[in-house]
Amino acid sequence: MPLYEINGRKPEIGEGTWIAPSAEVIGDVRIGKRCYIGFGAIIRGDYGTIIIGDETAIEEGCMIHARPLQLVQIGNHVTVGHMVMIHGSVIMDNAVIGMHATLSDNAEIGEWAIIAEHALVVNKQKIPGYKVYGGVPAKEIGEVLQKHMDIWDAAKQVYVDLTYQYSQSFKRID
């Protein structure tokens, strides 16, 4: 498993979590239960702390980093899309971060908020829960409706199921 200790800081991984062999999990990183950490993801808690809740998907190519002595916190049942950059941010439960989005230092993403693909959440920006934000810089573009939550609940379950499938049958063939 691609886990690395630095300066006495080492990752803690919850039961049933699957981490791709090409991912890098470094330092003070705490990952909850039944999480999916995709190929090429880098989660770097070398001098900050990163906490990821249960049943959260960190998809391929994501970069997550905490500034010195700061905390990145990602809640339970969160989807972080392909190639997302998260730097010094807090993301509440059930949020969805779209592909290639960037979350800058001290940004806060509310519960069930949806951040659109390629959006830029700027330094100290606070995104309220149950809102859809997109653009550069990110601005409100709508509300999260029950139909969105139903669709995303199903999509999130796909990754929870995939975590189990990878842990049971993933193998390298040459």
Rosetta blueprint (number, residue, H / E / L):
1 M L
2 P L
3 L E
4 Y E
5 E L
6 I E
7 N L
8 G L
9 R E
10 K L
11 P L
12 E E
13 I E
14 G L
15 E L
16 G L
17 T L
18 W E
19 I E
20 A L
21 P L
22 S L
23 A L
24 E E
25 V E
26 I E
27 G E
28 D E
29 V E
30 R E
31 I E
32 G L
33 K L
34 R L
35 C L
36 Y E
37 I E
38 G L
39 F L
40 G L
41 A L
42 I E
43 I E
44 R E
45 G E
46 D E
47 Y E
48 G E
49 T E
50 I E
51 I E
52 I E
53 G L
54 D L
55 E L
56 T L
57 A E
58 I E
59 E L
60 E L
61 G L
62 C L
63 M E
64 I E
65 H E
66 A L
67 R L
68 P L
69 L L
70 Q L
71 L E
72 V E
73 Q E
74 I E
75 G L
76 N L
77 H L
78 V L
79 T E
80 V E
81 G L
82 H L
83 M L
84 V L
85 M E
86 I E
87 H E
88 G L
89 S L
90 V E
91 I E
92 M L
93 D L
94 N L
95 A L
96 V E
97 I E
98 G L
99 M L
100 H L
101 A L
102 T E
103 L E
104 S L
105 D L
106 N L
107 A L
108 E E
109 I E
110 G L
111 E L
112 W L
113 A L
114 I E
115 I E
116 A L
117 E L
118 H L
119 A L
120 L E
121 V E
122 V L
123 N L
124 K L
125 Q L
126 K E
127 I E
128 P L
129 G L
130 Y L
131 K E
132 V E
133 Y E
134 G E
135 G L
136 V L
137 P L
138 A L
139 K E
140 E E
141 I E
142 G E
143 E E
144 V L
145 L L
146 Q H
147 K H
148 H H
149 M H
150 D H
151 I H
152 W H
153 D H
154 A H
155 A H
156 K H
157 Q H
158 V H
159 Y H
160 V H
161 D H
162 L H
163 T H
164 Y H
165 Q H
166 Y H
167 S H
168 Q H
169 S H
170 F L
171 K L
172 R L
173 I L
174 D L
